[in-house]
Amino acid sequence: MDRPRLAHLSLPADRPPWTGTGLTVAAGDEVTLLGSGFIRWSERGDAGAGAKYPLWGRVRGGRAFGCTQDTTTAVADRDGELEVCVYRGAWADAYGGLATGTAPYARGSGGLSVTAIAWPSGVPAEDGLATFCDIRLVDDDGVVQVL
């Protein structure tokens, strides 16, 4: 299997969309976003969310996709550079235009750490992710089993 391409980014809460990852993909390729961190929505820091709500991605000029967990995999809808963002405010359209402008970004704090993975053409993300881990279990007799 060809190797996946990875990019690691820090997305501060006050950075408006969109941030390029440097990863170019083709329509139909699968991409995975792995996010961690916390975005605070108020100055008091008493409200906010982890990556599953504010982390969004798209291929430049394509439809935006959100995460429903701290990780997500999506299929590129066009050729181009994969972009990511912290979502604050309201979308104006399905392509990640902001209806609210950038004002909501001035009130946030915190940030997300994101790893973006562009899988080789024709490689399903689930197959690629399976190669990242080599799970070894040791039974009571000290025998190593690879799953």
GROMACS elastic network, one bead per residue, 0.5 to 0.9 nm:
[ bonds ]
;  ai    aj funct       b0    kb
    1     4     6  0.88881   500
    1   120     6  0.81344   500
    1   123     6  0.79143   500
    1   128     6  0.85227   500
    2   119     6  0.85089   500
    2   120     6  0.61313   500
    2   121     6  0.88663   500
    2   123     6  0.85410   500
    3   119     6  0.75586   500
    3   120     6  0.67713   500
    3   128     6  0.86418   500
    4   117     6  0.64913   500
    4   118     6  0.57194   500
    4   120     6  0.57250   500
    4   128     6  0.76865   500
    5    23     6  0.71975   500
    5   116     6  0.82437   500
    5   117     6  0.57503   500
    5   118     6  0.52144   500
    5   119     6  0.66601   500
    5   120     6  0.78654   500
    6    21     6  0.87973   500
    6    23     6  0.75476   500
    6   115     6  0.67550   500
    6   116     6  0.56099   500
    6   118     6  0.64281   500
    6   119     6  0.88118   500
    7    21     6  0.61056   500
    7    22     6  0.72705   500
    7    23     6  0.71883   500
    7   114     6  0.80534   500
    7   115     6  0.56295   500
    7   116     6  0.52041   500
    7   117     6  0.66885   500
    7   118     6  0.86752   500
    8    21     6  0.78989   500
    8   113     6  0.73838   500
    8   114     6  0.57209   500
    8   116     6  0.64767   500
    9    19     6  0.89662   500
    9    21     6  0.74130   500
    9   112     6  0.82490   500
    9   113     6  0.59019   500
    9   114     6  0.51806   500
    9   115     6  0.64224   500
    9   116     6  0.80797   500
   10   111     6  0.70869   500
   10   112     6  0.58630   500
   10   114     6  0.62655   500
   10   115     6  0.89626   500
   11    14     6  0.83275   500
   11    15     6  0.68387   500
   11    19     6  0.81946   500
   11    84     6  0.85271   500
   11    85     6  0.70323   500
   11    86     6  0.68043   500
   11   110     6  0.88568   500
   11   111     6  0.54609   500
   11   112     6  0.50998   500
   11   113     6  0.62992   500
   11   114     6  0.74418   500
   12    15     6  0.56505   500
   12    39     6  0.82404   500
   12    86     6  0.77335   500
   12   108     6  0.88099   500
   12   109     6  0.72323   500
   12   110     6  0.61494   500
   12   112     6  0.63718   500
   12   113     6  0.86300   500
   13    16     6  0.80568   500
   13    38     6  0.86821   500
   13    39     6  0.59231   500
   13    40     6  0.76626   500
   13    41     6  0.86620   500
   13    86     6  0.63730   500
   13    87     6  0.86662   500
   13    88     6  0.84165   500
   13   105     6  0.65184   500
   13   106     6  0.83803   500
   13   107     6  0.86442   500
   13   108     6  0.54892   500
   13   109     6  0.51728   500
   13   110     6  0.55186   500
   13   112     6  0.75253   500
   14    86     6  0.83551   500
   14   102     6  0.88339   500
   14   104     6  0.82747   500
   14   106     6  0.56107   500
   14   107     6  0.74323   500
   14   108     6  0.58600   500
   14   109     6  0.65772   500
   14   110     6  0.83231   500
   14   111     6  0.81777   500
   15    18     6  0.82711   500
   15    19     6  0.85813   500
   15    85     6  0.79539   500
   15    86     6  0.72988   500
   15   102     6  0.86865   500
   15   105     6  0.65613   500
   15   106     6  0.85394   500
   16    19     6  0.83716   500
   16    85     6  0.72164   500
   16    86     6  0.71023   500
   16    87     6  0.78861   500
   16    88     6  0.80188   500
   16   101     6  0.87950   500
   16   102     6  0.61053   500
   16   104     6  0.89576   500
   16   105     6  0.63639   500
   17    83     6  0.86817   500
   17    84     6  0.73724   500
   17    85     6  0.50056   500
   17    86     6  0.66785   500
   17    87     6  0.73075   500
   17    88     6  0.89689   500
   17    96     6  0.79165   500
   17    97     6  0.84842   500
   17    98     6  0.84010   500
   17   102     6  0.87036   500
   18    57     6  0.84829   500
   18    58     6  0.89030   500
   18    60     6  0.86353   500
   18    83     6  0.60971   500
   18    84     6  0.58734   500
   18    85     6  0.52181   500
   18    86     6  0.82215   500
   18    96     6  0.84162   500
   19    82     6  0.86759   500
   19    83     6  0.53187   500
   19    84     6  0.53756   500
   19    85     6  0.60403   500
   20    23     6  0.78144   500
   20    60     6  0.82372   500
   20    81     6  0.67023   500
   20    82     6  0.62270   500
   20    84     6  0.65679   500
   20    85     6  0.88860   500
   21    24     6  0.83491   500
   21    81     6  0.70604   500
   21    82     6  0.57938   500
   21    83     6  0.55234   500
   21    84     6  0.71098   500
   21   116     6  0.73520   500
   22    81     6  0.63782   500
   22    82     6  0.70856   500
   22    83     6  0.81492   500
   23    80     6  0.82380   500
   23    81     6  0.55039   500
   23    82     6  0.56640   500
   23    83     6  0.83091   500
   23   116     6  0.82895   500
   23   117     6  0.82646   500
   23   118     6  0.67967   500
   24    59     6  0.84633   500
   24    79     6  0.73811   500
   24    80     6  0.52397   500
   24    82     6  0.61474   500
   24   118     6  0.79025   500
   25    28     6  0.85012   500
   25    29     6  0.63810   500
   25    30     6  0.84350   500
   25    31     6  0.83053   500
   25    59     6  0.78635   500
   25    76     6  0.70885   500
   25    78     6  0.79537   500
   25    79     6  0.56319   500
   25    80     6  0.55673   500
   25    81     6  0.62163   500
   25    82     6  0.68538   500
   25   118     6  0.67820   500
   25   119     6  0.84829   500
   25   120     6  0.86547   500
   25   121     6  0.84007   500
   26    29     6  0.56121   500
   26    30     6  0.89160   500
   26    76     6  0.66845   500
   26    77     6  0.80865   500
   26    78     6  0.61363   500
   26    80     6  0.65394   500
   26    81     6  0.88593   500
   26   121     6  0.75514   500
   27    30     6  0.86800   500
   27    75     6  0.75034   500
   27    80     6  0.81585   500
   28    75     6  0.55636   500
   28    76     6  0.52190   500
   28    77     6  0.62897   500
   28    78     6  0.73486   500
   28    79     6  0.85488   500
   28   121     6  0.76831   500
   28   122     6  0.82347   500
   29    74     6  0.84422   500
   29    75     6  0.56281   500
   29    76     6  0.54300   500
   29    77     6  0.83189   500
   29    78     6  0.89359   500
   29    79     6  0.89484   500
   29   118     6  0.75087   500
   29   119     6  0.66352   500
   29   120     6  0.70807   500
   29   121     6  0.53675   500
   29   122     6  0.68518   500
   29   123     6  0.78494   500
   29   124     6  0.82715   500
   30    73     6  0.66743   500
   30    74     6  0.56621   500
   30    76     6  0.61249   500
   30   117     6  0.85501   500
   30   118     6  0.65315   500
   30   119     6  0.57334   500
   30   120     6  0.79927   500
   30   121     6  0.77305   500
   30   122     6  0.83432   500
   30   123     6  0.76304   500
   30   124     6  0.65823   500
   30   125     6  0.61560   500
   31    72     6  0.83131   500
   31    73     6  0.54991   500
   31    74     6  0.54994   500
   31    75     6  0.62630   500
   31    76     6  0.70064   500
   31    82     6  0.83695   500
   31   116     6  0.71528   500
   31   117     6  0.55384   500
   31   119     6  0.59809   500
   31   125     6  0.71878   500
   32    71     6  0.71136   500
   32    72     6  0.56010   500
   32    74     6  0.65104   500
   32    75     6  0.89000   500
   32   115     6  0.81488   500
   32   116     6  0.58133   500
   32   117     6  0.50305   500
   32   118     6  0.67121   500
   32   119     6  0.79395   500
   32   125     6  0.71544   500
   33    55     6  0.85523   500
   33    56     6  0.86939   500
   33    57     6  0.79774   500
   33    67     6  0.81754   500
   33    70     6  0.80658   500
   33    71     6  0.54232   500
   33    72     6  0.54019   500
   33    73     6  0.63972   500
   33    74     6  0.85858   500
   33    84     6  0.87232   500
   33   114     6  0.67170   500
   33   115     6  0.58654   500
   33   117     6  0.64100   500
   34    51     6  0.84916   500
   34    70     6  0.61778   500
   34    72     6  0.68796   500
   34    73     6  0.89500   500
   34   113     6  0.82323   500
   34   114     6  0.55887   500
   34   115     6  0.50947   500
   34   116     6  0.64330   500
   34   117     6  0.82310   500
   35    50     6  0.82470   500
   35    51     6  0.53612   500
   35    52     6  0.76491   500
   35    55     6  0.73073   500
   35    69     6  0.87578   500
   35    70     6  0.51850   500
   35    71     6  0.60086   500
   35    72     6  0.88491   500
   35   112     6  0.64610   500
   35   113     6  0.57143   500
   35   115     6  0.65408   500
   35   116     6  0.86570   500
   36    50     6  0.66096   500
   36    51     6  0.55541   500
   36    52     6  0.86268   500
   36    70     6  0.65569   500
   36    71     6  0.87903   500
   36   111     6  0.85901   500
   36   112     6  0.55512   500
   36   113     6  0.53333   500
   36   114     6  0.66412   500
   37    49     6  0.85351   500
   37    50     6  0.56958   500
   37    51     6  0.63193   500
   37   110     6  0.75362   500
   37   111     6  0.59206   500
   37   113     6  0.60695   500
   37   114     6  0.87718   500
   38    48     6  0.69124   500
   38    49     6  0.56156   500
   38    51     6  0.66267   500
   38   109     6  0.85591   500
   38   110     6  0.58000   500
   38   111     6  0.57039   500
   38   112     6  0.61856   500
   39    45     6  0.88122   500
   39    47     6  0.84815   500
   39    48     6  0.53402   500
   39    49     6  0.55029   500
   39    50     6  0.63322   500
   39    51     6  0.78570   500
   39    54     6  0.76486   500
   39    86     6  0.84440   500
   39   108     6  0.68636   500
   39   109     6  0.60050   500
   39   111     6  0.53470   500
   39   112     6  0.71606   500
   40    43     6  0.75622   500
   40    44     6  0.83894   500
   40    45     6  0.52894   500
   40    46     6  0.71924   500
   40    47     6  0.57630   500
   40    49     6  0.68084   500
   40   107     6  0.85338   500
   40   108     6  0.54484   500
   40   109     6  0.51622   500
   40   110     6  0.59202   500
   40   111     6  0.82441   500
   41    44     6  0.85433   500
   41    45     6  0.67801   500
   41    46     6  0.79024   500
   41    47     6  0.56322   500
   41    48     6  0.50610   500
   41    49     6  0.81537   500
   41    88     6  0.85422   500
   41   104     6  0.85652   500
   41   105     6  0.87828   500
   41   107     6  0.66140   500
   41   109     6  0.69989   500
   42    45     6  0.52359   500
   42    46     6  0.66142   500
   42    47     6  0.60830   500
   42    48     6  0.75260   500
   42   107     6  0.63123   500
   42   108     6  0.61370   500
   42   109     6  0.79125   500
   43    46     6  0.80229   500
   43    47     6  0.89918   500
   43   107     6  0.63847   500
   43   108     6  0.68264   500
   43   109     6  0.76087   500
   44    47     6  0.79736   500
   45    48     6  0.72936   500
   45   108     6  0.85160   500
   45   109     6  0.78130   500
   48   108     6  0.89020   500
   49    52     6  0.74953   500
   49    53     6  0.64713   500
   49    54     6  0.72289   500
   50    53     6  0.66588   500
   50    54     6  0.73499   500
   50    55     6  0.85270   500
   50    69     6  0.89152   500
   50    70     6  0.72678   500
   50   112     6  0.79294   500
   51    54     6  0.56604   500
   51    55     6  0.52487   500
   51    56     6  0.88783   500
   51    67     6  0.75261   500
   51    68     6  0.87237   500
   51    69     6  0.72062   500
   51    70     6  0.50439   500
   51    71     6  0.79877   500
   51    86     6  0.85378   500
   51   111     6  0.89541   500
   51   112     6  0.66333   500
   51   113     6  0.86429   500
   51   114     6  0.87617   500
   52    55     6  0.61170   500
   52    56     6  0.87272   500
   52    66     6  0.78354   500
   52    67     6  0.50236   500
   52    68     6  0.50677   500
   52    71     6  0.71366   500
   52    72     6  0.86052   500
   53    56     6  0.80827   500
   53    66     6  0.72627   500
   53    67     6  0.62469   500
   53    68     6  0.65027   500
   53    69     6  0.75381   500
   53    70     6  0.81763   500
   53    86     6  0.88298   500
   53    87     6  0.78751   500
   54    66     6  0.76614   500
   54    67     6  0.77261   500
   54    85     6  0.77374   500
   54    86     6  0.50395   500
   54    88     6  0.69459   500
   54   112     6  0.89211   500
   55    65     6  0.88852   500
   55    66     6  0.62618   500
   55    67     6  0.60291   500
   55    70     6  0.81280   500
   55    84     6  0.71778   500
   55    85     6  0.59345   500
   55    86     6  0.50989   500
   55    87     6  0.62747   500
   55   112     6  0.79278   500
   55   114     6  0.86184   500
   56    64     6  0.67557   500
   56    65     6  0.56069   500
   56    67     6  0.61823   500
   56    83     6  0.85107   500
   56    84     6  0.56519   500
   56    85     6  0.53798   500
   56    86     6  0.64380   500
   56    87     6  0.65343   500
   56    96     6  0.88854   500
   57    63     6  0.86161   500
   57    64     6  0.56481   500
   57    65     6  0.53673   500
   57    66     6  0.64415   500
   57    67     6  0.83314   500
   57    74     6  0.88169   500
   57    82     6  0.71508   500
   57    83     6  0.55761   500
   57    85     6  0.63167   500
   57    86     6  0.89881   500
   57    96     6  0.88129   500
   58    61     6  0.76600   500
   58    62     6  0.59532   500
   58    63     6  0.59380   500
   58    65     6  0.60951   500
   58    66     6  0.88334   500
   58    74     6  0.89245   500
   58    76     6  0.75646   500
   58    77     6  0.84681   500
   58    81     6  0.84332   500
   58    82     6  0.58518   500
   58    83     6  0.54024   500
   58    84     6  0.65407   500
   58    85     6  0.88921   500
   58    95     6  0.78052   500
   58    96     6  0.80522   500
   59    62     6  0.51772   500
   59    63     6  0.72832   500
   59    64     6  0.76732   500
   59    76     6  0.64667   500
   59    77     6  0.72279   500
   59    78     6  0.66804   500
   59    79     6  0.71972   500
   59    80     6  0.57601   500
   59    81     6  0.54579   500
   59    83     6  0.58021   500
   59    84     6  0.86635   500
   60    63     6  0.84547   500
   60    78     6  0.84376   500
   60    79     6  0.84236   500
   60    80     6  0.60384   500
   60    81     6  0.56850   500
   60    82     6  0.63144   500
   60    83     6  0.62824   500
   60    95     6  0.87864   500
   61    64     6  0.87996   500
   61    78     6  0.83243   500
   61    80     6  0.82909   500
   61    95     6  0.66586   500
   61    96     6  0.86171   500
   62    76     6  0.82161   500
   62    77     6  0.63550   500
   62    78     6  0.64568   500
   62    79     6  0.88731   500
   62    80     6  0.88402   500
   62    94     6  0.83877   500
   62    95     6  0.57115   500
   62    96     6  0.84451   500
   63    76     6  0.88456   500
   63    77     6  0.71428   500
   63    78     6  0.89718   500
   63    93     6  0.87990   500
   63    94     6  0.54892   500
   63    96     6  0.70800   500
   64    93     6  0.89518   500
   64    94     6  0.59887   500
   64    95     6  0.50633   500
   64    96     6  0.54790   500
   65    74     6  0.74466   500
   65    94     6  0.85135   500
   65    95     6  0.87145   500
   65    96     6  0.86975   500
   66    72     6  0.79573   500
   66    87     6  0.88633   500
   67    70     6  0.66351   500
   67    71     6  0.64462   500
   67    72     6  0.54156   500
   67    73     6  0.83379   500
   68    71     6  0.75708   500
   68    72     6  0.70634   500
   69    72     6  0.65612   500
   73   125     6  0.71638   500
   74    77     6  0.89587   500
   76    79     6  0.72837   500
   76    80     6  0.87421   500
   76    82     6  0.83845   500
   82   116     6  0.84082   500
   82   118     6  0.83987   500
   84   114     6  0.85671   500
   84   116     6  0.85349   500
   86   105     6  0.89728   500
   86   111     6  0.81440   500
   86   112     6  0.78019   500
   87    90     6  0.79824   500
   87    91     6  0.85387   500
   87    96     6  0.89968   500
   87   105     6  0.88198   500
   88    91     6  0.87083   500
   88    98     6  0.87246   500
   88   100     6  0.86390   500
   88   102     6  0.82277   500
   88   104     6  0.60178   500
   88   105     6  0.63320   500
   88   108     6  0.86825   500
   89    98     6  0.73083   500
   89    99     6  0.75084   500
   89   100     6  0.56627   500
   89   101     6  0.77367   500
   89   102     6  0.80283   500
   89   103     6  0.83614   500
   89   104     6  0.58574   500
   89   105     6  0.80509   500
   90    97     6  0.86870   500
   90    98     6  0.60260   500
   90    99     6  0.55034   500
   90   100     6  0.57672   500
   90   101     6  0.85286   500
   91    94     6  0.72203   500
   91    95     6  0.82215   500
   91    96     6  0.58876   500
   91    97     6  0.56840   500
   91    99     6  0.52371   500
   91   100     6  0.74759   500
   92    95     6  0.81948   500
   92    96     6  0.70495   500
   92    97     6  0.51935   500
   92    98     6  0.50730   500
   92   100     6  0.78222   500
   93    96     6  0.60354   500
   93    97     6  0.57414   500
   93    98     6  0.76348   500
   93    99     6  0.79295   500
   94    97     6  0.75645   500
   97   101     6  0.86984   500
   98   101     6  0.53891   500
   98   102     6  0.75640   500
  100   103     6  0.71913   500
  100   104     6  0.75056   500
  101   104     6  0.75335   500
  101   105     6  0.88799   500
  102   105     6  0.56260   500
  102   106     6  0.74569   500
  103   106     6  0.56331   500
  103   107     6  0.76124   500
  104   107     6  0.57421   500
  104   108     6  0.72595   500
  105   108     6  0.56243   500
  105   109     6  0.85080   500
  106   109     6  0.83697   500
  108   111     6  0.88863   500
  117   125     6  0.89627   500
  118   121     6  0.88304   500
  118   125     6  0.88024   500
  119   122     6  0.80724   500
  119   123     6  0.61482   500
  119   124     6  0.73418   500
  119   125     6  0.64561   500
  119   128     6  0.71607   500
  120   123     6  0.55289   500
  120   124     6  0.84333   500
  120   128     6  0.88832   500
  121   124     6  0.83958   500
  123   126     6  0.84322   500
  123   127     6  0.68502   500
  123   128     6  0.67484   500
  124   127     6  0.54354   500
  124   128     6  0.64498   500
  124   129     6  0.87600   500
  125   129     6  0.59199   500
  125   130     6  0.84269   500
  126   129     6  0.51725   500
  126   130     6  0.61746   500
  126   131     6  0.89227   500
  127   130     6  0.51818   500
  127   131     6  0.67470   500
  128   131     6  0.53955   500
  128   132     6  0.69665   500
  129   132     6  0.52539   500
  129   133     6  0.73003   500
  130   133     6  0.58635   500
  130   134     6  0.79439   500
  131   134     6  0.70738   500
  134   146     6  0.69599   500
  134   147     6  0.71028   500
  135   145     6  0.83194   500
  135   146     6  0.58709   500
  135   147     6  0.55295   500
  136   144     6  0.62966   500
  136   145     6  0.55632   500
  136   147     6  0.63195   500
  137   143     6  0.81069   500
  137   144     6  0.56265   500
  137   145     6  0.51802   500
  137   146     6  0.65244   500
  137   147     6  0.77165   500
  138   141     6  0.77416   500
  138   142     6  0.55280   500
  138   143     6  0.54062   500
  138   145     6  0.62204   500
  138   146     6  0.89076   500
  139   142     6  0.53964   500
  139   143     6  0.54805   500
  139   144     6  0.66556   500
  139   145     6  0.76248   500
  140   143     6  0.74182   500
  141   144     6  0.89365   500
